[in-house]
Amino acid sequence: MRLRTLEHGILGFLALGVLIWLDLLPVGILDRVAVGLLGWAAFSTLLVASAGAWVAFARARARPTHRRAKKSG
């Protein structure tokens, strides 16, 4: 339990430090960083989604098709 408390404390101080650091940056740099992060998030989302689609497509092609036998008569 103490280890988890220590981890949460470290994460809290890290988050506070990042917020203070972001407060010291000029607005123009923050704007560029925000646009860059949004672009990276969009790119990585599309990359993961396309990889997942390819995996699903490959699994669907590898799976044998089940065809029902036609009833005679």
Secondary structure, 3 states (H helix, E strand, C coil): CHHHHHHHHHHHHHHHHHHHHHHHCCHHHHHHHHHHHHHHHHHHHHHHHHHHHHHHHHHHHHCCCCCCCCCCC
